[in-house]
């Protein structure tokens, strides 16, 4: 999938941007903020779409801001949207990034690769397995 146009991308917080430690804020997932920043630089609009509300939501928004991400909208399809209970709470987005997908969260490197058809320029050290001595 090669994406050229600007997209609305809804992103979950707990278990997706950060490790799931709700109601606390977990540690940032590897490459989460780097990928989100790159998606913004590519012209996409990011929506924070989370179960959190009130103080817990404010904490998540502040955490993201501290890490360089200010969302286009939070728990809404667009910034000015007001929830009146007359319509579905499902938001309008082109893609949803969430750890609750069937199969679980695929990782930020794969998310970026699927949206851009580019491979992230990252080098990870390969961990030695229990039987790595057999490969010599």
C-alpha positions in Angstrom: 0.0 0.0 0.0 1.5 3.3 -1.0 -0.1 6.4 0.5 0.4 9.7 -1.2 -2.7 11.7 0.0 -3.2 13.2 3.4 -5.0 10.7 5.7 -6.9 10.9 9.0 -5.2 8.3 11.2 -6.8 7.4 14.6 -4.3 6.1 17.1 -5.0 4.4 20.4 -2.9 5.3 23.5 -2.6 2.4 26.0 -0.9 -0.6 24.5 -0.3 1.2 21.2 1.7 4.5 21.8 2.7 3.3 25.3 2.9 0.0 27.0 -0.4 -0.8 28.6 -0.3 0.2 32.3 -3.7 1.8 32.6 -4.6 3.9 34.6 -0.9 4.8 34.8 1.0 5.9 31.7 3.3 3.1 30.5 6.7 3.6 28.8 6.6 4.7 25.2 6.7 1.8 22.7 9.8 1.6 20.6 9.5 4.0 17.6 6.0 5.2 18.5 6.8 8.9 18.7 9.4 8.8 15.9 6.7 7.2 13.6 4.0 9.6 14.6 6.2 12.6 14.0 7.1 11.2 10.6 3.5 10.7 9.7 2.7 14.3 10.7 5.7 15.5 8.6 4.3 13.5 5.7 1.1 15.6 6.0 -1.2 13.1 7.8 -3.6 14.3 10.5 -3.5 12.2 13.7 -6.4 11.7 16.0 -5.9 10.3 19.5 -8.7 7.7 19.9 -8.6 6.3 23.4 -10.8 4.9 26.2 -9.3 7.5 28.5 -11.4 10.5 29.7 -11.1 13.4 32.1 -7.9 13.6 34.1 -6.5 10.3 32.6 -7.1 11.7 29.1 -5.4 15.0 30.0 -2.4 13.1 31.2 -2.1 11.1 28.0 -2.5 14.3 25.8 0.2 16.0 28.0 2.5 13.0 27.7 2.2 13.0 23.9 2.8 16.8 23.8 6.0 16.3 25.9 7.1 13.8 23.3 6.5 16.2 20.4 3.0 15.1 19.3 0.0 17.4 19.3 -3.0 15.7 17.8 -5.4 17.1 15.2 -8.3 16.0 17.4 -8.8 14.0 20.6 -11.6 11.4 20.8 -13.4 13.3 18.0 -13.4 13.2 14.2 -12.3 16.8 14.0 -11.4 19.4 16.6 -14.7 21.3 16.7 -16.9 18.2 17.0 -19.2 18.2 20.0 -20.6 14.9 21.1 -24.3 15.2 21.8 -25.3 11.6 22.0 -27.3 11.8 18.8 -24.8 10.0 16.6 -22.4 7.1 16.9 -19.2 7.6 18.8 -17.3 5.9 16.0 -15.0 8.5 14.5 -14.3 9.1 10.9 -10.7 8.0 10.1 -9.0 6.4 7.1 -7.0 4.1 9.4 -7.1 3.0 13.0 -3.9 2.0 14.8 -4.7 -0.1 17.8 -3.3 -2.9 19.9 -6.8 -4.6 20.0 -6.7 -5.5 16.3 -7.1 -9.1 15.5 -3.6 -10.4 15.7 -2.5 -7.6 18.1 -0.3 -4.6 17.5 2.1 -5.1 14.6 4.7 -2.6 15.8 5.5 0.9 14.7 8.1 0.0 12.1 5.6 -2.2 10.3 2.9 0.5 10.6 5.1 3.0 8.9 6.2 0.6 6.3 2.5 -0.3 5.4 1.5 3.4 5.2 4.5 4.6 3.2 5.9 1.5 1.5 9.3 2.5 3.0 11.5 0.6 5.3 12.4 2.5 8.4 16.1 3.4 8.6 16.8 1.7 11.9 19.4 -0.9 12.9 18.6 -3.2 15.8 21.1 -5.5 17.5 20.2 -9.1 17.0 19.7 -10.9 20.3 21.5 -14.1 20.9 19.2 -17.0 21.5 19.6 -19.9 23.8 21.1 -22.1 21.1 23.1 -19.5 19.3 26.3 -21.4 20.1 25.1 -24.1 17.7 25.3 -21.8 14.7 29.1 -21.4 14.9 
